């Protein structure tokens, strides 16, 4: 259990960094909503592209839309694709 929390935290941190960079919002947090932060289909593809580079897995862009905060997305990414 502790291990899973630790890996999810690492993935959350990774995703916060990616969201901050792609959306150009350094103040973005783990609970910032992708849509409210100005995200669109182009930025969603940029986010999944960065994830693919790190994880070596093809993460569907639809996950960014379905799980719009870094924290929510991290849980799904860890469960389905392994940890960052």
N, C-alpha and C positions, 0 to 999 in steps of 0.2 A: 504494500500500500504506500509506504513512504517513498519507495522508488518511483512509483507511478506519479505521485504528486511532484516529485523533484523533476522528472522528465517533462511533465506537463508545464511546469514553471519555466523550464528552459525553452520549450516551444512557444509559450506565451511571450517570453522576452524576445525571442527571434521574430515572432509575428508583429509585436509592437514596433520593433525596429523597422521591419519591412513596411508596415502601414505608415509609419512616420515618414519614411523616405519617399515612398510612392505618392502619398497624399500631401507631402511637404508640410506636415503639421508636427513640429517637434514636441508639442504639448499633448499629443494624442496618448491615451492610456489604454490599458488592457480591456477596458469596458466602453471605449468609444465606438459608437455605431458607424459602420462603413458608409452607410447612406447619409447620415447626418453630418459626416465629415467631408461630404462632397464626392464620395466615390461613385464611379460609373463603370460601364463595361470595360473600357480601356484599362482603368486602374485595377480592376479585378483580374484581368489577364496578366498585368504586370506583377501582381501579388502572387498568382499561381506560378508564373514563370520563375520568380525568385525561389519559391518553395521547391519547385522541380530541381533547380540547381543545387539546393542544399540537401534534399532528401533523395534525389535520384528517382523520384516517382512522379507520375503524371497525375497531378491533383486537379480534378475538374473545377472549372471556374464557377460552376453552379454552387459549390460549397461556400464560396465567399458570399454569395447572395443569401444562401440558406442560413449561414452562421456568421452574421455580420460584425461581430466583435472579435478582436484577437483572442480573447479568452475562450469564447465559444468555438471558434475555428480550431484552436489548439487542441481541444479535447477530441474533436473529430479526426484531425490529422494524426494525433498520437494513436488513436484507436485503429484507424484504417491504414496508416502508412508508416507507422513506427515513429520514433522520436527524433527530434532534431539534434 
